[in-house]
Amino acid sequence: MALWITDECINCDVCEPECPNQAISMGDERYEIDPRRCTECVGHFDEPQCVQVCPVECIPVNPEHVETREQLRLKFQALQAGGAR
């Protein structure tokens, strides 16, 4: 389940440097999460780091990218090997 950043984002810049997969970047109006790179920090941390630091709690699970923990782990392994799925 990749995460996504909602319209409530205040562009505070705290989430981007916390992402170990470089899945977060500035979009046209607010930060965005690339679902091909987001593993919800599986393989790195027990909890998604962006969610932990977000002051406005605007980073829910993206219902369009539902994945199991095993799928997230496989994505993590693919990213570590040098290629996104």
DAMO-V86337 format. One record per run of one state. SS is the DSSP state (H for helix, E for strand, - for the rest). FROM is the first residue (numbers start at 1). LEN is the number of residues. Records with the same first field share a line. If there is no record, write none. Layout:
BEGIN
SS=FROM-LEN ; FROM-LEN
END
This chain:
BEGIN
-=1-2 ; 6-10 ; 19-5 ; 27-4 ; 34-15 ; 54-5 ; 62-7 ; 82-4
E=3-3 ; 24-3 ; 31-3 ; 59-3
H=16-3 ; 49-5 ; 69-13
END
